[in-house]
Amino acid sequence: MRSKSSVGRPAPQTTPKSSRLLALALLSTLCAFGQRPTPATWTLTPSSPRVAPGSTFTAELKLKLQEPWHMYSLTTPKPGPTGGPTTTTVKLAESPAIAKFDIWTPKPVRHFDPNFNLDTETYSGEKTFVVQVELAKDAPAGPLELTAQMRYQLCTEKECLPPKKVTAIAKVEVAANAAATKSDIPAGLVKFEPAATAPTPAAATPAGQAPAGGQKQDLGSFLLLAFGFGLAAIFTPCVFPMIPITMSFFLNQQGGGGRRQALTQAIVFCLGIVVLFTGIGFGLSAALGPFAVVQLGSNPWVNGLICLVFFAFGLSLLGAFEITLPTGLLTKLNIASNQGGIVGTLLMGLTFSLASFACIGPFMGTLLAASVGGDKMQPILGMLAFSSALSSPFFLLALFPSFLKKMPRSGGWMARVKIVLGFLVMAALLKYLSNVDQVLQLGLLTRERFLALWVVLFALPGLYLLGFLRMEGIRADEDVTPSRLLVGIALLGFALSLIPGMNGGRLGELEAYIPAPPEGSASSSTGTTSSKWMKNDFDGAIAKAKAENKKVLVAFTGYACTNCHWMKANMFPRPEIAEALGNFVLVELYTDGTDAASEQNQQRQDNLFKTVAIPYYAIFDAEQQPKGSYAGLTKDPQEFLKFLNSSSSGS
């Protein structure tokens, strides 16, 4: 409420004099802020004031930083999703007189940065960069302005300034009669490559190694598995009886097309199957995205969901219930497929695939679950291989219709295939359940319990095929055929071969898929160096390396990493490898756990080597400088031994 004295009083007007005073005060305030000392100053000085067209010369770019500020190097990795410092960039402004230029940088200092909670590369004090300039042969005579453009971020141990862009300008005279200029680079400078990351002076990743932890080596076997699943799905009760019915429909088509028309319809029918399943794989790939593959493959929630899917499909294969799709959807597709023509045949393939989901679903779910943690294209390629195998009988029988009469009849053998696969799916479930247990460090599904369950799950289908376990598909008075006998013996033999692993024995290739023995146990120390590995203690390993005058071998590994387990169980115990490992202080840095140590280990690996793929092996000296790295799994001991020996000499 206004006072009476103010009622009707005109608002005060600003006089010209007061306006000038207000503007002066505002300008003074801005000047006060503008006069804040700049922590970094840049100067650009050419090596010669006169240069000839087509010649190469250098210009010193000097940086002077006030204490206690530091600037991040040009090879600092760009900030990721979790944040990070701003990478410094240095370049020359474009000019038609400049053909190309190179930047030579001093060696940065690597240390732990509390601002970003990771290792960084920094400059402080006074540093000299060199810009090596090559002029165009047709550079016009006259003055040439060189403009160095820098973008950088400055920090202290307690604070950071926002990224800043600055320029440093120098002039040279372009003259045809200019004396020859020197373009020598001072010792100690390193040529900056735009695609370079933190350098590893010694051994780099060997040629042919997959930077994503052996995924390239596994893709072929994965696609073979997918194709095998597609072939196995053919012999299920939902699919196999439909093959002669569908082919008879194609071959009996009228209209003068004969065999050619039947072949065309079979190809289109197969495309319907391939398009559906490849589309499912594409959808999964799009949902996963190109990032966080390692984290997703070891995520306990993802692995827990896979366990539930496997459990449901396993019970379905064992006959507990049937997985079906809504009948309304199938009815609409069936009506649409009756339209005939190319579209109708394509829809017939889609309808066939969906109607067979009760039997195909367990194979498809198992395959998609296995693709988690692989390359982003793996779900698509896996579904393509699976659907190609599933649709192959229709294409082959369209080419050779006479084989239709020689196909085996449907019968109890299809039910037996489904029952055996149900047990195998249950066994696969344990692998993903073990991932959950190991990542969360629960210790519930130990090696002994895991193998005991595997012994049971592989022995039961063997007993079933031999007639000792009564389930669907085998009558009580039915004789054991030679094929059932051989498969049953193989399953029982495999189950019995797992028992030594429960008592400390090594299981070779299977070690990649089962929990490792506990550290310090007889099985973990016999013939191996695993008892010497430190865990999640990089600083402790460096301190020990200084005391023992050794280098440090770091294994970036994971609790749920199959290739990591294989390397530790099968590569490290080899006598020549174990002897070479004795020259190092050994430390394992787990990157896929849910604790703070795993997050810090992952940041360290990403910052130093610009990858989070595991397994990844790196050698450090006692000053924490990387001396070599090796990515992925290898089954060649000489190749891995060469990596160890290439950086083990010296202290």
SEMAR-969308 format. One record per residue (C-alpha): residue in three letters; residue number from 1; z, x, y. Coordinates in pm, whole numbers. Each point is the difference from the previous one (the first is absolute). Layout:
[ala, NUM, [Z, X, Y]]
...
END
This chain:
[met, 1, [0, 0, 0]]
[arg, 2, [-106, 146, 335]]
[ser, 3, [250, 28, 288]]
[lys, 4, [-43, -213, 305]]
[ser, 5, [-71, 297, 216]]
[ser, 6, [-307, 83, -201]]
[val, 7, [-150, -345, 10]]
[gly, 8, [-312, -2, 206]]
[arg, 9, [21, 370, 73]]
[pro, 10, [-337, 170, -47]]
[ala, 11, [-32, 268, -266]]
[pro, 12, [36, 352, 135]]
[gln, 13, [-335, 168, 63]]
[thr, 14, [-68, 361, -86]]
[thr, 15, [-93, 196, 306]]
[pro, 16, [-267, 271, -9]]
[lys, 17, [271, 260, 45]]
[ser, 18, [205, -128, -296]]
[ser, 19, [-318, -11, -212]]
[arg, 20, [-67, 365, 75]]
[leu, 21, [359, 90, -89]]
[leu, 22, [-23, -191, -328]]
[ala, 23, [-328, 171, -92]]
[leu, 24, [144, 340, 91]]
[ala, 25, [304, -60, -221]]
[leu, 26, [-219, -108, -289]]
[leu, 27, [-225, 305, 44]]
[ser, 28, [301, 231, 8]]
[thr, 29, [130, -150, -322]]
[leu, 30, [-334, 48, -171]]
[cys, 31, [-21, 356, 125]]
[ala, 32, [346, 70, -132]]
[phe, 33, [-110, -111, -345]]
[gly, 34, [-332, 175, 35]]
[gln, 35, [165, 330, 87]]
[arg, 36, [187, 15, -331]]
[pro, 37, [-78, 343, -148]]
[thr, 38, [-272, -6, -266]]
[pro, 39, [127, 165, -322]]
[ala, 40, [-352, 120, -91]]
[thr, 41, [-264, 178, 209]]
[trp, 42, [-351, 93, -113]]
[thr, 43, [-242, 254, 144]]
[leu, 44, [-355, 80, -110]]
[thr, 45, [-142, 349, 65]]
[pro, 46, [-351, 107, -114]]
[ser, 47, [-47, 351, -138]]
[ser, 48, [-285, 61, 248]]
[pro, 49, [-97, -167, 329]]
[arg, 50, [-376, 29, -76]]
[val, 51, [-161, -97, -332]]
[ala, 52, [-358, -17, -123]]
[pro, 53, [-170, -304, -158]]
[gly, 54, [34, 2, -380]]
[ser, 55, [291, 244, 10]]
[thr, 56, [346, -43, -153]]
[phe, 57, [314, 65, 200]]
[thr, 58, [367, -88, -12]]
[ala, 59, [249, -160, 234]]
[glu, 60, [377, 39, -28]]
[leu, 61, [190, -329, 9]]
[lys, 62, [360, 89, 82]]
[leu, 63, [288, -239, -56]]
[lys, 64, [338, 52, 164]]
[leu, 65, [284, -221, -125]]
[gln, 66, [338, -22, 166]]
[glu, 67, [311, 26, -215]]
[pro, 68, [105, -192, -206]]
[trp, 69, [-328, -192, -35]]
[his, 70, [-243, 50, -288]]
[met, 71, [-350, -132, -74]]
[tyr, 72, [-147, -97, -338]]
[ser, 73, [-287, 197, -152]]
[leu, 74, [-363, -100, -43]]
[thr, 75, [51, -4, -380]]
[thr, 76, [298, -237, 8]]
[pro, 77, [-100, -302, -215]]
[lys, 78, [-73, -313, 199]]
[pro, 79, [283, -255, 13]]
[gly, 80, [8, -228, -305]]
[pro, 81, [147, -347, -52]]
[thr, 82, [352, 143, 18]]
[gly, 83, [-67, 179, 329]]
[gly, 84, [-19, 364, 96]]
[pro, 85, [-76, 234, 287]]
[thr, 86, [-324, -15, 197]]
[thr, 87, [-247, 263, -115]]
[thr, 88, [-123, 226, 281]]
[thr, 89, [-373, -10, 69]]
[val, 90, [-200, 258, 197]]
[lys, 91, [-369, -30, 81]]
[leu, 92, [-259, 76, 267]]
[ala, 93, [-158, -276, 203]]
[glu, 94, [-360, -62, -102]]
[ser, 95, [-267, 184, 195]]
[pro, 96, [-374, 49, -68]]
[ala, 97, [48, 371, 71]]
[ile, 98, [249, 41, -289]]
[ala, 99, [-152, 18, -349]]
[lys, 100, [333, 9, -186]]
[phe, 101, [355, 127, 25]]
[asp, 102, [286, 99, -232]]
[ile, 103, [375, -2, 55]]
[trp, 104, [216, 287, -124]]
[thr, 105, [374, -70, -18]]
[pro, 106, [314, 210, -33]]
[lys, 107, [216, -44, -307]]
[pro, 108, [252, -284, 46]]
[val, 109, [362, 2, -112]]
[arg, 110, [93, -238, -281]]
[his, 111, [345, -156, 10]]
[phe, 112, [183, -327, -60]]
[asp, 113, [-30, -237, 297]]
[pro, 114, [298, -239, 46]]
[asn, 115, [-209, -226, 225]]
[phe, 116, [-224, -104, -290]]
[asn, 117, [215, 102, -299]]
[leu, 118, [-270, 222, -150]]
[asp, 119, [-142, 353, 14]]
[thr, 120, [-232, 69, 292]]
[glu, 121, [-210, 283, 149]]
[thr, 122, [81, 83, 361]]
[tyr, 123, [-70, 238, 289]]
[ser, 124, [254, 107, 261]]
[gly, 125, [15, 250, 284]]
[glu, 126, [-334, 156, 98]]
[lys, 127, [-299, -30, -233]]
[thr, 128, [-364, 101, 39]]
[phe, 129, [-285, -198, -153]]
[val, 130, [-359, 123, 8]]
[val, 131, [-305, -218, 60]]
[gln, 132, [-314, 164, -137]]
[val, 133, [-305, -141, 180]]
[glu, 134, [-365, 30, -96]]
[leu, 135, [-239, -88, 282]]
[ala, 136, [-327, -179, -58]]
[lys, 137, [-308, 221, 24]]
[asp, 138, [-139, -224, 271]]
[ala, 139, [324, -17, 198]]
[pro, 140, [-99, -30, 367]]
[ala, 141, [86, 282, 235]]
[gly, 142, [278, -59, 247]]
[pro, 143, [371, -88, -6]]
[leu, 144, [135, -159, -321]]
[glu, 145, [332, -181, -7]]
[leu, 146, [202, 35, -321]]
[thr, 147, [249, -284, -49]]
[ala, 148, [254, 35, -276]]
[gln, 149, [148, -337, -98]]
[met, 150, [342, -10, -167]]
[arg, 151, [210, -283, -139]]
[tyr, 152, [349, 87, -122]]
[gln, 153, [361, -110, -31]]
[leu, 154, [307, 197, 104]]
[cys, 155, [343, -28, -158]]
[thr, 156, [338, 167, -3]]
[glu, 157, [252, -23, -280]]
[lys, 158, [135, -319, 160]]
[glu, 159, [-285, -177, 177]]
[cys, 160, [-378, -36, 21]]
[leu, 161, [-239, -73, 285]]
[pro, 162, [-293, -240, -40]]
[pro, 163, [-334, 160, -95]]
[lys, 164, [-186, 140, 301]]
[lys, 165, [-361, 89, 85]]
[val, 166, [-74, 297, 231]]
[thr, 167, [-296, 218, 89]]
[ala, 168, [-43, 366, 91]]
[ile, 169, [-314, 99, 192]]
[ala, 170, [-177, 333, 43]]
[lys, 171, [-343, 99, 134]]
[val, 172, [-256, 255, -116]]
[glu, 173, [-336, 98, 141]]
[val, 174, [-297, -40, -236]]
[ala, 175, [-255, 273, 75]]
[ala, 176, [-287, 140, -206]]
[asn, 177, [79, 357, 107]]
[ala, 178, [373, -25, -84]]
[ala, 179, [146, 288, -200]]
[ala, 180, [81, -50, -365]]
[thr, 181, [342, -159, -50]]
[lys, 182, [256, 62, -270]]
[ser, 183, [121, -283, -220]]
[asp, 184, [263, 186, -201]]
[ile, 185, [289, -210, -128]]
[pro, 186, [347, 154, 30]]
[ala, 187, [178, 72, -326]]
[gly, 188, [239, -266, -125]]
[leu, 189, [-207, -300, 109]]
[val, 190, [-142, -248, -250]]
[lys, 191, [-320, -198, 44]]
[phe, 192, [79, -370, 22]]
[glu, 193, [-200, -222, -233]]
[pro, 194, [13, -368, 106]]
[ala, 195, [50, -117, -359]]
[ala, 196, [263, 265, -78]]
[thr, 197, [362, -73, -82]]
[ala, 198, [293, 230, -35]]
[pro, 199, [-148, 316, -156]]
[thr, 200, [100, 134, -337]]
[pro, 201, [-78, 372, 21]]
[ala, 202, [-10, 69, -371]]
[ala, 203, [-135, -212, -284]]
[ala, 204, [-133, -338, 102]]
[thr, 205, [-69, -301, -218]]
[pro, 206, [-222, 119, -285]]
[ala, 207, [-353, -129, -11]]
[gly, 208, [-40, -310, -204]]
[gln, 209, [362, -105, 29]]
[ala, 210, [60, -357, 109]]
[pro, 211, [206, -5, 318]]
[ala, 212, [152, -329, -112]]
[gly, 213, [204, 124, -289]]
[gly, 214, [-258, 5, -274]]
[gln, 215, [-154, -340, 66]]
[lys, 216, [-353, 134, -45]]
[gln, 217, [85, 126, -345]]
[asp, 218, [147, -340, -93]]
[leu, 219, [-278, -225, 130]]
[gly, 220, [-229, 62, -297]]
[ser, 221, [270, -81, -255]]
[phe, 222, [103, -305, 202]]
[leu, 223, [-356, -137, 2]]
[leu, 224, [-26, 68, -373]]
[leu, 225, [324, -193, -49]]
[ala, 226, [-134, -286, 212]]
[phe, 227, [-322, -12, -202]]
[gly, 228, [203, 4, -322]]
[phe, 229, [214, -289, 126]]
[gly, 230, [-319, -195, 69]]
[leu, 231, [-123, 60, -354]]
[ala, 232, [339, -95, -145]]
[ala, 233, [2, -324, 201]]
[ile, 234, [-322, -103, -175]]
[phe, 235, [184, -35, -330]]
[thr, 236, [258, -251, 123]]
[pro, 237, [2, -367, -106]]
[cys, 238, [-107, -114, 348]]
[val, 239, [-309, 221, 27]]
[phe, 240, [-146, 84, -339]]
[pro, 241, [-79, -357, -121]]
[met, 242, [-183, -67, 328]]
[ile, 243, [-255, 280, -52]]
[pro, 244, [-223, -168, -264]]
[ile, 245, [32, -339, 171]]
[thr, 246, [-108, 136, 339]]
[met, 247, [-281, 211, -144]]
[ser, 248, [-133, -292, -202]]
[phe, 249, [-13, -201, 322]]
[phe, 250, [-206, 274, 169]]
[leu, 251, [-238, 48, -292]]
[asn, 252, [-65, -372, -43]]
[gln, 253, [-96, -55, 363]]
[gln, 254, [-331, -179, 43]]
[gly, 255, [-256, 44, 271]]
[gly, 256, [-231, 265, -139]]
[gly, 257, [213, 296, 103]]
[gly, 258, [94, 86, -357]]
[arg, 259, [183, 327, -52]]
[arg, 260, [-69, 121, 356]]
[gln, 261, [174, -307, 142]]
[ala, 262, [294, 47, -237]]
[leu, 263, [30, 365, 108]]
[thr, 264, [-11, -96, 369]]
[gln, 265, [270, -262, -48]]
[ala, 266, [217, 243, -196]]
[ile, 267, [-28, 259, 279]]
[val, 268, [95, -256, 265]]
[phe, 269, [284, -124, -223]]
[cys, 270, [128, 359, -29]]
[leu, 271, [-24, 41, 379]]
[gly, 272, [228, -301, 38]]
[ile, 273, [262, 175, -213]]
[val, 274, [-43, 336, 177]]
[val, 275, [9, -153, 350]]
[leu, 276, [322, -191, -71]]
[phe, 277, [200, 293, -137]]
[thr, 278, [-139, 259, 241]]
[gly, 279, [91, -237, 283]]
[ile, 280, [356, -13, -132]]
[gly, 281, [11, 379, 1]]
[phe, 282, [-140, 9, 354]]
[gly, 283, [268, -244, 115]]
[leu, 284, [276, 217, -146]]
[ser, 285, [-152, 311, 160]]
[ala, 286, [-15, -174, 339]]
[ala, 287, [361, -111, -37]]
[leu, 288, [117, 352, -85]]
[gly, 289, [-199, 169, 275]]
[pro, 290, [-87, 371, 7]]
[phe, 291, [352, 116, 90]]
[ala, 292, [340, 11, -167]]
[val, 293, [-150, 33, -348]]
[val, 294, [266, 238, -126]]
[gln, 295, [280, -204, 155]]
[leu, 296, [-140, -324, -144]]
[gly, 297, [-35, 143, -348]]
[ser, 298, [368, 101, -1]]
[asn, 299, [134, -296, 198]]
[pro, 300, [274, -165, -211]]
[trp, 301, [-97, -349, 120]]
[val, 302, [-364, 51, -99]]
[asn, 303, [97, 145, -337]]
[gly, 304, [247, -284, -52]]
[leu, 305, [-274, -256, 65]]
[ile, 306, [-227, 181, -245]]
[cys, 307, [276, -21, -261]]
[leu, 308, [21, -377, 46]]
[val, 309, [-379, -34, -32]]
[phe, 310, [-3, 213, -316]]
[phe, 311, [289, -199, -146]]
[ala, 312, [-180, -330, 60]]
[phe, 313, [-329, 126, -143]]
[gly, 314, [174, 161, -297]]
[leu, 315, [177, -322, -91]]
[ser, 316, [-329, -188, 43]]
[leu, 317, [-178, 233, -243]]
[leu, 318, [287, -33, -249]]
[gly, 319, [-43, -378, 6]]
[ala, 320, [305, -107, 200]]
[phe, 321, [-215, -203, 241]]
[glu, 322, [-355, -19, 131]]
[ile, 323, [-106, 99, 351]]
[thr, 324, [-251, -255, 128]]
[leu, 325, [-168, -77, 331]]
[pro, 326, [-5, -348, 159]]
[thr, 327, [-235, -227, -195]]
[gly, 328, [-132, -155, 322]]
[leu, 329, [-144, 334, 114]]
[leu, 330, [-168, 61, -334]]
[thr, 331, [-143, -354, -6]]
[lys, 332, [-160, 39, 344]]
[leu, 333, [-151, 337, -93]]
[asn, 334, [-131, -140, -329]]
[ile, 335, [-172, -289, 181]]
[ala, 336, [-156, 241, 249]]
[ser, 337, [-125, 228, -279]]
[asn, 338, [-187, -291, -162]]
[gln, 339, [-244, -7, 291]]
[gly, 340, [-212, 259, -177]]
[gly, 341, [-203, 280, 151]]
[ile, 342, [125, 337, 120]]
[val, 343, [296, -145, 193]]
[gly, 344, [104, -219, -292]]
[thr, 345, [-8, 293, -243]]
[leu, 346, [196, 217, 244]]
[leu, 347, [266, -271, 29]]
[met, 348, [1, -30, -379]]
[gly, 349, [104, 366, -17]]
[leu, 350, [280, -61, 249]]
[thr, 351, [117, -307, -194]]
[phe, 352, [-5, 192, -328]]
[ser, 353, [215, 277, 151]]
[leu, 354, [257, -239, 145]]
[ala, 355, [13, -213, -316]]
[ser, 356, [71, 315, -202]]
[phe, 357, [283, 108, 234]]
[ala, 358, [267, -78, -259]]
[cys, 359, [-128, 293, -205]]
[ile, 360, [-164, 213, 269]]
[gly, 361, [293, -20, 244]]
[pro, 362, [230, 237, -192]]
[phe, 363, [-273, 268, -13]]
[met, 364, [-91, -48, 365]]
[gly, 365, [362, 4, 117]]
[thr, 366, [74, 314, -200]]
[leu, 367, [-307, 172, 143]]
[leu, 368, [75, -94, 362]]
[ala, 369, [359, 115, -41]]
[ala, 370, [-122, 333, -136]]
[ser, 371, [-225, 43, 306]]
[val, 372, [299, -13, 239]]
[gly, 373, [68, 353, 121]]
[gly, 374, [-360, 112, -48]]
[asp, 375, [-285, 39, 243]]
[lys, 376, [-79, -299, 223]]
[met, 377, [-329, -54, -191]]
[gln, 378, [172, 2, -339]]
[pro, 379, [66, -378, -23]]
[ile, 380, [-365, -72, 87]]
[leu, 381, [-144, 253, -244]]
[gly, 382, [247, -104, -269]]
[met, 383, [-94, -366, 24]]
[leu, 384, [-369, 95, 5]]
[ala, 385, [38, 196, -324]]
[phe, 386, [213, -275, -156]]
[ser, 387, [-241, -282, 85]]
[ser, 388, [-304, 206, -106]]
[ala, 389, [150, 47, -346]]
[leu, 390, [106, -366, -21]]
[ser, 391, [-350, -125, 84]]
[ser, 392, [-186, 255, -213]]
[pro, 393, [-35, -218, -315]]
[phe, 394, [-196, -266, 191]]
[phe, 395, [-246, 255, 136]]
[leu, 396, [-45, 186, -331]]
[leu, 397, [-43, -320, -201]]
[ala, 398, [-260, -122, 251]]
[leu, 399, [-195, 321, -70]]
[phe, 400, [50, -19, -377]]
[pro, 401, [60, -365, -91]]
[ser, 402, [-34, 74, -374]]
[phe, 403, [345, 162, 5]]
[leu, 404, [149, -341, 78]]
[lys, 405, [-13, -85, -372]]
[lys, 406, [178, 323, -95]]
[met, 407, [304, -50, 225]]
[pro, 408, [332, -37, -185]]
[arg, 409, [145, -348, -19]]
[ser, 410, [301, -101, 204]]
[gly, 411, [323, 4, -197]]
[gly, 412, [353, 127, -34]]
[trp, 413, [-100, 355, 95]]
[met, 414, [-23, -106, 368]]
[ala, 415, [358, -126, -7]]
[arg, 416, [110, 332, -149]]
[val, 417, [-171, 190, 283]]
[lys, 418, [186, -213, 255]]
[ile, 419, [340, 50, -167]]
[val, 420, [-38, 380, -18]]
[leu, 421, [-108, 17, 363]]
[gly, 422, [304, -208, 96]]
[phe, 423, [231, 269, -139]]
[leu, 424, [-199, 274, 174]]
[val, 425, [25, -181, 335]]
[met, 426, [377, -21, -48]]
[ala, 427, [8, 376, -65]]
[ala, 428, [-201, 62, 319]]
[leu, 429, [252, -214, 191]]
[leu, 430, [268, 261, -68]]
[lys, 431, [-196, 267, 191]]
[tyr, 432, [19, -201, 322]]
[leu, 433, [359, -102, -67]]
[ser, 434, [78, 370, -36]]
[asn, 435, [-159, 64, 342]]
[val, 436, [240, -250, 157]]
[asp, 437, [297, 160, -175]]
[gln, 438, [-93, 356, 99]]
[val, 439, [-90, -72, 364]]
[leu, 440, [324, -192, 56]]
[gln, 441, [190, 263, -203]]
[leu, 442, [176, -266, -206]]
[gly, 443, [10, 198, -324]]
[leu, 444, [-16, -313, -217]]
[leu, 445, [-328, 58, -186]]
[thr, 446, [72, 350, -128]]
[arg, 447, [-240, 205, -207]]
[glu, 448, [178, -93, -323]]
[arg, 449, [0, -374, 76]]
[phe, 450, [-361, 6, 114]]
[leu, 451, [-117, 173, -318]]
[ala, 452, [215, -225, -221]]
[leu, 453, [-172, -306, 148]]
[trp, 454, [-340, 163, -41]]
[val, 455, [74, 75, -366]]
[val, 456, [77, -369, -56]]
[leu, 457, [-299, -131, 202]]
[phe, 458, [-250, 222, -183]]
[ala, 459, [157, -51, -343]]
[leu, 460, [0, -381, 21]]
[pro, 461, [-381, -43, 22]]
[gly, 462, [-34, 247, -288]]
[leu, 463, [239, -203, -211]]
[tyr, 464, [-184, -316, 109]]
[leu, 465, [-338, 131, -114]]
[leu, 466, [149, 109, -333]]
[gly, 467, [138, -350, -55]]
[phe, 468, [373, 71, 44]]
[leu, 469, [30, -190, 330]]
[arg, 470, [-104, -367, -16]]
[met, 471, [-190, -110, 311]]
[glu, 472, [-318, -188, 83]]
[gly, 473, [-320, 135, -156]]
[ile, 474, [129, 116, -342]]
[arg, 475, [78, -236, -290]]
[ala, 476, [279, 77, -241]]
[asp, 477, [-241, 20, -298]]
[glu, 478, [-269, 198, 185]]
[asp, 479, [-93, 342, -140]]
[val, 480, [14, 308, 223]]
[thr, 481, [-354, 114, 83]]
[pro, 482, [-86, 371, 33]]
[ser, 483, [-48, -33, 378]]
[arg, 484, [342, -165, 43]]
[leu, 485, [156, 266, -222]]
[leu, 486, [-143, 289, 202]]
[val, 487, [94, -145, 339]]
[gly, 488, [347, -95, -123]]
[ile, 489, [62, 351, -136]]
[ala, 490, [-121, 153, 330]]
[leu, 491, [240, -215, 204]]
[leu, 492, [296, 74, -228]]
[gly, 493, [-84, 371, -1]]
[phe, 494, [-11, 6, 380]]
[ala, 495, [335, -181, 20]]
[leu, 496, [164, 250, -235]]
[ser, 497, [-145, 294, 195]]
[leu, 498, [199, -112, 306]]
[ile, 499, [338, 43, -170]]
[pro, 500, [23, 382, 51]]
[gly, 501, [-28, -61, 375]]
[met, 502, [328, -191, -12]]
[asn, 503, [172, 309, -138]]
[gly, 504, [-132, 255, 248]]
[gly, 505, [-349, 59, -138]]
[arg, 506, [-303, 32, 226]]
[leu, 507, [-279, -258, -36]]
[gly, 508, [-290, 185, 163]]
[glu, 509, [-236, -223, 199]]
[leu, 510, [238, -296, -27]]
[glu, 511, [255, 180, 217]]
[ala, 512, [-197, -116, 304]]
[tyr, 513, [79, -364, -77]]
[ile, 514, [361, 9, -115]]
[pro, 515, [322, 91, 184]]
[ala, 516, [79, 369, 10]]
[pro, 517, [312, 126, -180]]
[pro, 518, [305, 37, 224]]
[glu, 519, [39, 332, 179]]
[gly, 520, [215, 246, -191]]
[ser, 521, [-54, -167, -338]]
[ala, 522, [-124, 194, -298]]
[ser, 523, [-340, -161, 20]]
[ser, 524, [-39, 79, 367]]
[ser, 525, [85, 365, -30]]
[thr, 526, [-147, 104, -333]]
[gly, 527, [-305, 207, 72]]
[thr, 528, [-25, -112, 362]]
[thr, 529, [111, 102, 345]]
[ser, 530, [98, -351, 107]]
[ser, 531, [372, 89, 15]]
[lys, 532, [-79, 249, 280]]
[trp, 533, [-154, -254, 234]]
[met, 534, [195, -101, 308]]
[lys, 535, [-37, -359, 117]]
[asn, 536, [-67, -121, 357]]
[asp, 537, [150, 312, 158]]
[phe, 538, [-274, 188, 185]]
[asp, 539, [243, 178, 236]]
[gly, 540, [216, 107, -293]]
[ala, 541, [-306, 137, -179]]
[ile, 542, [-103, 199, 308]]
[ala, 543, [351, 146, 33]]
[lys, 544, [-1, 95, -368]]
[ala, 545, [-345, 157, 38]]
[lys, 546, [126, 220, 284]]
[ala, 547, [299, 110, -208]]
[glu, 548, [-211, 77, -309]]
[asn, 549, [-303, 138, 186]]
[lys, 550, [-232, -258, -155]]
[lys, 551, [-247, -266, 104]]
[val, 552, [57, -372, -44]]
[leu, 553, [-217, -224, -219]]
[val, 554, [25, -358, 122]]
[ala, 555, [-110, -283, -228]]
[phe, 556, [-64, -316, 200]]
[thr, 557, [55, -247, -280]]
[gly, 558, [101, -359, -76]]
[tyr, 559, [228, -194, -229]]
[ala, 560, [-288, -230, -104]]
[cys, 561, [-277, 262, 11]]
[thr, 562, [-174, 24, -338]]
[asn, 563, [-187, 322, 77]]
[cys, 564, [318, 160, 134]]
[his, 565, [179, -73, -327]]
[trp, 566, [-290, 144, -199]]
[met, 567, [-1, 325, 197]]
[lys, 568, [375, 48, -39]]
[ala, 569, [0, -81, -371]]
[asn, 570, [-321, 171, -111]]
[met, 571, [-106, 263, 256]]
[phe, 572, [327, 156, 120]]
[pro, 573, [141, 75, -352]]
[arg, 574, [-304, 212, -98]]
[pro, 575, [122, 362, -44]]
[glu, 576, [-235, 155, 258]]
[ile, 577, [76, -271, 256]]
[ala, 578, [376, 12, -64]]
[glu, 579, [-6, 378, 53]]
[ala, 580, [-185, -37, 332]]
[leu, 581, [238, -274, 117]]
[gly, 582, [286, 245, -48]]
[asn, 583, [-126, 188, 308]]
[phe, 584, [74, -298, 226]]
[val, 585, [287, -209, 120]]
[leu, 586, [-98, -343, -133]]
[val, 587, [64, -326, 182]]
[glu, 588, [-122, -355, -64]]
[leu, 589, [-44, -226, 304]]
[tyr, 590, [-27, -364, -107]]
[thr, 591, [-210, -213, 236]]
[asp, 592, [-6, -345, -161]]
[gly, 593, [366, -97, -3]]
[thr, 594, [172, -254, 223]]
[asp, 595, [247, 248, 151]]
[ala, 596, [-13, 201, 324]]
[ala, 597, [-71, 323, -190]]
[ser, 598, [-326, -142, -140]]
[glu, 599, [-110, -110, 346]]
[gln, 600, [75, 343, 146]]
[asn, 601, [-179, 176, -288]]
[gln, 602, [-305, -220, 49]]
[gln, 603, [-6, 74, 373]]
[arg, 604, [28, 371, -69]]
[gln, 605, [-294, -9, -241]]
[asp, 606, [-213, -215, 230]]
[asn, 607, [70, 218, 303]]
[leu, 608, [-66, 331, -174]]
[phe, 609, [-290, -91, -227]]
[lys, 610, [-125, -333, 139]]
[thr, 611, [34, -179, -333]]
[val, 612, [268, -200, -181]]
[ala, 613, [-176, 21, -339]]
[ile, 614, [207, 120, -294]]
[pro, 615, [32, 224, -187]]
[tyr, 616, [-51, 265, 268]]
[tyr, 617, [122, 359, -33]]
[ala, 618, [57, 240, 288]]
[ile, 619, [132, 355, 31]]
[phe, 620, [214, 96, 300]]
[asp, 621, [138, 333, 110]]
[ala, 622, [361, 43, 110]]
[glu, 623, [-104, -77, 360]]
[gln, 624, [-121, -347, -106]]
[gln, 625, [-366, 94, 47]]
[pro, 626, [-240, -153, -258]]
[lys, 627, [-184, 263, -202]]
[gly, 628, [-207, -215, -230]]
[ser, 629, [-38, -352, -136]]
[tyr, 630, [-135, -171, -309]]
[ala, 631, [-80, -372, -17]]
[gly, 632, [5, -223, -302]]
[leu, 633, [25, 32, -375]]
[thr, 634, [-171, 274, -198]]
[lys, 635, [-17, 55, -373]]
[asp, 636, [-133, 355, 41]]
[pro, 637, [301, 238, -18]]
[gln, 638, [-205, 296, 122]]
[glu, 639, [-100, -188, 314]]
[phe, 640, [360, -89, 84]]
[leu, 641, [116, 350, -90]]
[lys, 642, [-258, 144, 240]]
[phe, 643, [147, -216, 276]]
[leu, 644, [354, 121, -74]]
[asn, 645, [-99, 368, -20]]
[ser, 646, [-214, -12, 315]]
[ser, 647, [305, -49, 220]]
[ser, 648, [289, 137, -203]]
[ser, 649, [-35, 362, 101]]
[gly, 650, [214, 121, 281]]
[ser, 651, [308, -158, 147]]
END
